[in-house]
Amino acid sequence: MKIVVKVIDGSFSVCKVSDYSLVNPEKPFCFIGTTPDEKSLVCRSSDVPENTIERDDGWSLFMIEGVLDFSLIGILSSISSILASASVGIFAISTFTTDYILVKNENREKAIKALVSGGFEVTE
């Protein structure tokens, strides 16, 4: 089975917000996470709310296409290993059905080349 990785159009931001009152969770590719210490948000840079405490802009989003069954093992590990070997840092997000990888915009092309060389199909 060939795994397809799709590059999502746009630039993304990783943020820490004071609360979620200004976040629109209905926007595509809006990811929130809450721990006892922080409220995090990953979204398109154009959707970053005003109540952001900290933000890191300039990320590209890669989506593993298709529904990943929970019995599938090692896909995220394989991708992260390939990108680590290419000296590309990642920020990973998992949802119920698939995984997402963010890389800094300046590493986007390097990440695409590394994934293709590693046997993945990459679509844009």
Sequence and secondary structure as in RCSB ss.txt:
>XXXX:A:sequence
MKIVVKVIDGSFSVCKVSDYSLVNPEKPFCFIGTTPDEKSLVCRSSDVPENTIERDDGWSLFMIEGVLDFSLIGI
LSSISSILASASVGIFAISTFTTDYILVKNENREKAIKALVSGGFEVTE
>XXXX:A:secstr
   EEEEEEEEEEEEEES STT  TTSTT EEEE SS EEEEEEGGG  TTEEEEEEEEEEEEE S   TT  SH
HHHHHHHHHHTT   EEEE SS EEEEEEGGGHHHHHHHHHHTT EEE 
